Amino acid sequence: MPIEENKSTSVTLDGKQYLYFGGTNYLGLAHRPELLRAATAAFEKYGFSAGASRLTSGENDLMLSLEKELAAFARSENSVVLPAGYLANSAVVDGIDDQIDAWVIQEQTHGSIKSALAMSRRQVITDSPAKGGSLRERHALPDSWKLGIFAEPVEPMTGRLLDCKALEQSARKSDFIILDEAHSFGYLGDDGVGALQHFNLKHGSRLIRTGTFSKALGSYGGFVVGSDEVVSAIKQKSHIYKSSTALTPVVCAAAAEALRLVVSDKVNTVDKLKSNIAFLNGSLEKLGCTDFRNNNVPIFYLRNSIEIAKLRESLPACGIYVPTVGSYFADFCQIGLRWTIQAGHSIEQLELLLAQIDAHVRVAEQH
């Protein structure tokens, strides 16, 4: 059913309000008054649309300021913002395709990565570290090849956390590592910096991170953070950067305010979300769902229990809405339940969800 009103942790469907465990507004920033004020001020000053590409008259001071603040927050040399998060990986492929010999992706990689690489002139290799050996050994790759390795620190469907440190150690200094941080930037790591901070990555100028303001940061638009060289290559070669209408000033203002709030109000954003995750992990473990013991992300997933269907039916009757995303599960299971939590959820609200899980799922589930 379409959402008629969204208040972060609650939504209205067909005239009825439900406690909401869906979406990706992890830090609860989309409804913060600071973001709304910043967006309103930008709307009044600039109008809604940038009205042009960046290479004509679409660039404005809010956008340039956002890129500087984003690079500083991400602890990166530079950044570039784009009209949508889905386009960030395409911009990277446009920028560095001529600098590598082959691309490497993980199994079940996100559609934005697949779409980006469909335009590449290079070989695309699907890798599975579970097969053992080094990356080059698994695929009999020449030692001289420079690779572009795409990976997602947080698997968006199941919430699995990738061992990015092991990935970095398996790559050579000449390889590019591109981390799609759509679901990790803004809260992973002590200060919300993402996988770079959480895994203490040191890959230097060959580490590229892509992401979106529409997940943890509660705004909209995509971005790439990386070295000056990488950002320059994107600006020179990417048609997405050069030809698309620039990110609207309204969302530039909101995204910049979101970054500031993660820094200035860490207690009620990053810290609160981590506390909620830890509480839910511990409670699920007590119910026998032990796979969440070391979970660091706000995405939770149960699958293939005969009780899942009953649970999904009972939630709306209890005033709880967990969106049905059946197509997400096609490659993993016949039936599943995927829910997300936010910094704004109270312990009492989490306990309401847990009571329903307790009533229907009493055996350990696997991711």
N, C-alpha and C positions, 0 to 999 in steps of 0.2 A: 504494500500500500504506500502511496506517496506521503511524505511527511508534510504536515500542514503547519507545524511550528516546531522550532528546535531551540531548546534552552540548555544546550550542552549535555547535561546528564538526564534530561527528560525530553520527550518528543510528544507531539500530538498527532494521532492517527485516527481518521474518521471521527473526529470530535472528542476523542478520549485521550487523556494524558497517560503516558507510560514512563517508567524508569528505563533509561536507555543504556544499553551496553553494545553499542555499535559505532561505526565510523572510526575516525582517526584523530580526533581533536584531543590528543593524549594529555596535553598540559592544560586543557580547558581555556585556552587563550582566545578562541574565536568569539567569545561573548564578554571578554574583559572590557570594561568601560574605557580603559586607556587606548585599546585598539580602535574602538568605535569612534572615540574623539579624534584620534589621529587620522583615520580614514575620512571622517566628515570634514575635517579642516582641509585635507587634500582635495576632496571633491569640490568644495566651495572655491578653492583657489585655481584648480587645474581642469575641472570637469571630470567626467568619468573615464573617458578613453584617452590614451596617448595620441591616437589619431594618425599615427604614421610609424614607419619603421625607424630604427635607431640611426640608420645612415642618412635619413632625410631630416625630419624635424621631431622625431618621436622621443628623443633623449631629453631628460629633465634632471634637475638637481637632486630630486628625491631618489631617483634611480641610481645616480652616481654615488650618493651618500650611502644608500643601502648596500651597494657593492663593497664600499670601504668597510662598513660596519660588519658585514657578513664575513669578509676575509679576516678581520681582526678576531671576531668571535670564533671562527673555524680554525684559527691559528695557521693560516695559509698566506702565501705571498699575495694572492690575487683571487678575484672571483668575477663571474659574469652571471647576470640574471636573465631569465628567458620567459616567454609567455606562458609556459605550462611545464609542470614537472616531467610529464611524459616525454618532452622534447629534449631534456638534458642529456640523455645518453646519445641521442642522435647528434647533438652538437659536438660531443666528444669524438664520435666516430668520424664526423666531417673533419675535425681538426687534426687528428693524428693518424688517420688511416694510412697515409703514405709513409709513416715512420716505423711501421711494424710489418712483420711477415705473416702473422696469423693471430686470430682472435681466439680466446678461450672463454667458454661460458660454463656455468654449472648446470646440472640437471634441474628441470623445472624452473628455469630462469624466467624473470618477469617479461611480459609482452613488450615493454618499452625497449628492452635490450634486444629482443629478437627483431623488432621493427627497425631499430637502428642498424643492426648488422645486415639486414636484408639489402641495404644500399652499399655495403662494403665491397671492395674489389679483392679482399683477402679471404683466405680459407678460415672457416669457423669450426672450431673443435669443441665438442661437448665432453667435459671431463667429469670423472667420478673418483675422488681421492680414495674411496673405499676399496678400489681395485689394487691399491698398494703401489710401491715404487714412486719415483719422482714423476713430475708432470711430463718432462721430456721423455723419460723412459716409457711411460704408459702409451705415448702416442708416437714413439720413434721420431722425434723432432730433431732436426739438425741443431747442433750446439750453437751455431752462429745466428739462429733465428731470434729476432726480438718479438716478444709476445705482448699482446694487449689482453690482460686477464680481467674479465668482468666477474664481480661477486656481489652478493647482497648480505651485509652483516646480519640483518634480520630477514628471514624468509617470510614474506608477507602473508602467506596463508596460515601456516602452522605456528609462526612465532619462534621457530628454531633460531638459535644464535650461532652464527658461523665462527669458527676459530680463525679470526683474521690474522693473528700472529703466526700461526702455522702456515697460512697462505703466503704471508710476507716472506717467511723463511724459505719457502719452496721456490720463490721467484728469484730471478737474477736481477742485478742492478740495472741491466739494460731493458728489462721488461717494464711495461706500464701496468700498474694495478689500478683498476677503476672500481671503486666501491659505490654501489647504488645505495645511498643512505636515506632513501625515502622514509623508511620506518625506524631509523635509529638516530638521525640527527635531531638535536634539540633536547634529548633526555639521556641517551646512553653516555656513560662516563660521568665522573663526579660533578662536572659543571655543565653537562648537556652538550659537550662538544662533539660527541658521537664516537664512532669506532676508533678514530685516531687516538682519543684519550683513553677509552676503555681498554684497548689492547696495547697502548703505548707503542704505536707504530712509528717506524723510523725510515720509511722508504724514500723520503726526500722528494725531489722534484718529479719523480716518476709515480708518485701517488696522486691520483685524481679522485675527488669525491663529487658525486652528483646527488641531487636531492630535490625536495619540494618544500615550499612554505605551507602547503595545505595539510600536512599531517600534524606533527607535534606543535608547530608554530601557529596553527589556527588561521592562516591567511591563504594566499594563493600564489602560484607561479613557480617556475623551476630555477635551478641554479647549478653552476659548476664551480667548485673551488679547487685551486691547484696553483702551479707555478706561473710566473709571469709568461714563460714561454708557451705553456699550454693555453692559457687564456688568450694570448696573442694569436696563436694558431687558429683557435675557434673564431675569433673576430675576423680573421683574414679569409677563412675557408668555409665557414658554415653558412649555408643559405638560410637556415633557421634564424640565426642571429641577424643576418643582413637584410632579409626580405620580409620577415613577419612583423606584424604590428607590435610595438614595444609594450612591455608590461605596464598596465595602467597605473598612474600615479596614486590612485586610491589604495591599491594593494601594496605598492612600494612603501607607502607610509605605514600601513598596518604591519607589514612584515618587519620593518625596522623597529617598530614599537615592540613587537613580539620578542625580538632578539634582546632588546633592552630589559624586558621584563624577566626573561630567563636569568639574566645577570643580577638584576636588582631585587627580584622577588623569588630567588631560588628556593626558599623554604616552602612557598605555596605552589611551586611548579615542579621542578625536577625532584626535590626532596620528597614532596607529598606523593608524587606518582610512584617513586621508588618504595615508599612506605606502603602504599596500597598494593603494589605488586608483591612485596614480601608477605603482607598479611594474607593475600589470596593464595600465594604459594603454600604457606604453612597450613592454611585451612584445607586446601585441596589434598595435601599430603595426608592429613588426618582422616580424610574421607577415602583414602586408598588410591588417590590419583598421584602416584609418586613421581611421575615424569616431570612435574612442575617444580621439583625440589630446588633446582639451580636456575630457574627461569629468571631472566633479567629484563623481560620485555612485557608490554601491556597487552599482548595478544595471547589468548588461551584457546585451546583446541581439544575437543574430545571426539572420538570417532568410533564407528562400527559397534557400538553397544546396542543391544536390542532395546535398551531403555531410552536411547537418545530420541527416538521418535515421540515417545510419551513426554519426555522433558520439553521438547520443542512445542508440543501442543499445550502443555500446562503453563508455560511462562506467560502468555498473554492474559490468561485468566487470573493470574496473580499480579497483573499490572506491570509486567516486565516485557520489554521488547528487545529481542536479539534478532537482527535481520537474517533472513534466509538467503544464503549465497551458494546455492546448489552447484552451479557450474565450477566454483572454486574447488570442489571436492572430487571432481570426476577422475582425476589421475591418482587419487589417494584412497578413496573409500566410497562405499555406496551411500553412506549417510554420516553426517558429522555436525558438530556444533562449534562455531568459532565466535568468540566474543572478545570485546576489548574493554579496557577500563581507562578511566581518566583520573587526573589529579583531583578533580572536583568531586569524585564519588566519596561519600562518607562511609565509615565502617559499617554503619547500620544498613546502608544501601547494598554494600557488598554481602552482608550477612543474609539479606533477602534472597539474593541470587544463590548463595551457598545453600540455603535451606531447600531450594528446589533441586539443586544438584544432589544434595544428600538424599532427597526423597526418591530419586530416580536412578542415580548412578552410584552404586555401592562397590564397584570393583575397579581395580586399577585400569586406567585407559592408557593407550600409547599414542604419542604424537603421530 
